[in-house]
Amino acid sequence: MNGFLNVLLIALAVGLLVFVLAELLARLWLRLRNQYWVWTPHRRIHMEIDRETLPALEPLVRFEVNRDGERGDEPPSRGPTTYRALVAGGSAAECYLLDQESTWPAVVQSVLRDPENLERLDHTHVHVGSAARSLVPCWYIHRMLEHTLPRVEKLDVTILMVGASDLVGWLEKKGPAVVEHGGLPTSSYFGQHPEGPFGWTLRSLALRKLVGRLQQRILRPIERRERTGKKIADNRAMRARAKELLDSYPDPTPMLAAYGRDLRKVIDLLRTRSRRVLVVGQPWFDKEFDAAEKAVMWNFGAGRPYDGEVTVYYTHRVASELMGKVDSVTATVARDAGAEYLDLMPVLERNLETYYDFFHFTPKGAQAVGASIAQALLSGHADSLSGGIRSAGELTGPGQSL
């Protein structure tokens, strides 16, 4: 009996040692590979939209990620015959609650795939992938691109739609005079990364992460979600019962300066990897709202509504005024950095058929955005081939449209 127990204890000790060594090797392997992905490759999410909250959206939304960690189709074999475009930015570019084919990056791809447009581009195929993520200011977008762009063989164009996240984050922190970077956990802007944190609980094991990635790649399971968007209704109600609406704001100069510097860094980085950089000004629902329009708004709290109760909000007049300042910085930086700029404000109708809140597009709105961006790409293509890059003012300045 004692002999059996001794054998069992030895077997358990050896098994534990093997497990510990395997776990340590898995952590080392992940760190040495040093791979970052904006979205988990091969991930698939299917969402049933809460139509009572979001009646303008489709009932079923597919969010599907390709092998490159981008939302979009699987990229074709890399080569000179494919016109490659990458989208980066925040939630208005992510289009999280729009079906895969209704997002504006997908609309850009569809328009460019028209045979006449392919001929104008002098390519046989077009691929548009989206590496946009919600609530990610420019500083983090630079970090995301810094880690992911080296994998890309070539990019014909990068489309950047930014600005709103920087403003919203600044207001949520109650307009600090000093803008500090950092603080967001890596997992909030990378779907897959090597940083851990690793531990010895089942959830934090590197081996578990490796098994999950293998399962994702081979089986491609579908994550199903019901009543998606219901939280927006809660956030609308929170804003409606706010104790105070602020119609003034702190000096935005520090936020605008930090945003301008970070945007310039992003554009400079993109110009080293992409033939063209098109900066699209973040459009917003800029008008005096009627009762129905006011009822669907939920942003601009002095605090983060997804983290708890917010009782103080900024008025939409303040939000529009500040977005105008952000947009002015966007256009100026794009011009100075040698990127192209597209102003969508004159193009988009300001109603609930275009927006379902202050920033985010309905399928109809995304169609208009995608068509405008595709036209901008086609209009500027000859200049990019000849080595000339039209500046913001030459492509379209603020208040102008193509």
Steps between C-alpha positions, in 0.01 A plus 500: 500500500781741594671419171186591307470833684863578433454432129185714499676790674793478260262496203315805637828683561624422150165605352508827693857566390411431136199733528708781654771462235240494221336814639831684528595397146160619374555842659850521354372398156228764505743771602764402248248497217393848616187503284228760545160489332239776520227236492537131580561330163209288374262628769128500412226679695134491397277748682124534519441875524252635751269662246300685764817692585646515147215478246713638213749212518482152350355222718806276462856633497806293406839612625763278337879525516743373239837332551674840515298608803292746296124518469439409139534231237795266495775682311599350166853387430728796533628639176491792260154410369324587828421856603543490879329747732506511879253688720602630843319711754238488772143381532362687197752310287451173689123499426455236770119489487478489120494173307825403330387604151335822623809656658649788309835318448303220331316758289835650391614153398178429311514828306867456409435144379277629223673394173533859377656607828739206502614613157554853631703359788690272261447199729303178470387481861430728797527416867395739780569383855402686815726527805280760671397468866259693719614753760863493386665845490774581249786420736382138522431482127865582443599213729258264327637583157860492619452136602286381209623684188830308473301189404343676200688454173365813339213744534368711217301720738423538867172665597501669838187625682588634845436779748180406681666259743755763606223751571266256676781366718605855598145593599454176693805602706335841555732694272841466665756776438772238451436217254674183610540194280488139608269330744291289264564126539661348192204268451270798446668582169660170397283192462808278518844587637797346685499715813281290729465559788567133564427317822420157638122520489328323212398830343854646501695201369701544179414140409131588516558794267683278251224238505240774452686640200530157341129437554416841352710430192379146432136501616413872455219486759226761487440711810128573515368804684141602564344845550820672401473875544275485805775670703459806277142532624630497857756768413232714337289475813803593712554815298128585515506493881825699528508740792697761308564596137816705449484761226862609538826311504862523618770635269535231229844621387696221676274230354511648150879536513547142618256373237683692227838361603368145520321527166820627337689199637236264359511662155880503496505130586241414235687687230795265549279197427224626272508663159216732598348616828144631490388672819121514522365763736280338764146616416243562772127566537533878504161666539255623758315183596128446509350282774543172309864575418581609853353176635757279323807689626711359782862622470700781661485419867741643756577139583482172311143363468619143440679501837221628724243771563577837341301798626666790315505534120607761249238648269498408134571860413828462688568166330443647152717803573785283626469259207537797268830584672615137477408491131698817435808340658445184294491693172802716589717209611404294195599788273828567678593129509446455126191280532172539315191623686133437437224703665175304523297762686358658180423154361303331777140583581452587867211281601418168664519321167872578490597484869364290785675723756743791497782321314391160369352417164194306399538268199374785281752739652784252457403459134538875446832507688641204307394637163660838575827344615514271197452799272780685679731203449418479132536876451844506657634182346666661199687743726632219719629312195685805375664547838295802598291500817226756512478682828191538712408827337556371147289186546226665700535762763267547797161595368566355156401167352615299205 
